[in-house]
Amino acid sequence: MRRLGAKKRPYYRVVVADQRSPRDGRFIENIGKYHPLEDPSIIEIDEERALHWLGEGAQPSESVENLLKKAGIWEKYSGPNKDKRERDKKSKAAKKGTKVSS
């Protein structure tokens, strides 16, 4: 996610970027936007492009993964990374002794 907006008035663009790029640095493609301060929050993500990049092996950050779940895109994705990430979350929660809801 790329942060934009004024001080204390953020909005974000959901972007595809290399993992080594800084948060607001160079990116490959802009695939959506997120306005958390609107009432209700605005989440607009290009489903076709998001599924394309997930299919190419892109790994979303936790916050982007949550946005994809809210937009209903994550359920349509059935790649190998999805199962691995779910297992990793459950194993981390088991180590900490917390409960993870699926």
N, C-alpha and C positions, 0 to 999 in steps of 0.2 A: 504494500500500500504506500502510496506517495502522498504526503501531507501537504495540503495547500490551505489558503485562507489566512485571515488576520489572526492576531494574537487573541487567544481564548475563543475563537470562532472557526475551528478547524472543519475542513471537509477533505475527503480523501479520493484519490483515483486508484482504482484497482489496476495494477500494471503487471506485465510479464517482464521480469528482469533477471539478469544473471545474479546468482547468489552472492557473488563478491562485490556487487555494486552497492554503494551507500543507499540509505533509505530514500532520499530525494534525488538520487543521481540518475545516471543513464538507464534507460529502459528500452525494451524491445517493442512492446505494444501496449497501448492503453485499452483495456477491455471492459472498464466500467467505472462507476462512481458510487460514493457512499457519503451521505450527509447525515451525521449522527444527531445534530442539533435541531433538525426539522421535526415537526410533530405531525404525523409519525415520521420516523427515520426513512430516508430515501435510499433504497438499494437498487441500483440499476447495473446489471452485469450482462454482457453479450454472451448468451448461453452457448451459441455455436462456437465462438472463439475460445471460451473457457474450456469446453469439452475437447476442442482441438488441442490446446496446450496441455491439458491433463493427459490426453492420449499420447502426446509426444514425450511425456515423462516429467513435466513440470510438477514441483511439489509446493503446494500452497502453504503459506504461513498459517499459524493457528487462527489468527484473526480473519484471514481471507477464507479459510476453511469454514469458519462459523458463518460468514456472509454467504458462502455458497450453499450451506445447509438451509439458511433462512430463505434464500431465493429459490430453493428446490432444485438446484443444479447438481448438488453433490450426490443425490439419490440416483440421478441418471448416469453418473460416472461409475463404471464397474472395472476400473483398472487394477493392476497389481499393487500400486502404492496405497490404495484405499484400505485394503485388508491389512497391510503391514502397519500403517499408521494407527488403525484401530487397536491392533494387538499391542503396539508400543504404548499407547495411552493406558490400556488396561494393566499392563505390567508395571508401568511407572506408578499408577495409582495403588496397585497391590503392595509395592515396596513402601509407599508412604502410609499405607493403611487407610486410604480414602476410597470413597465410592465414586465410580464413573457411570453416568447415565448415558445410554445409547439411544 
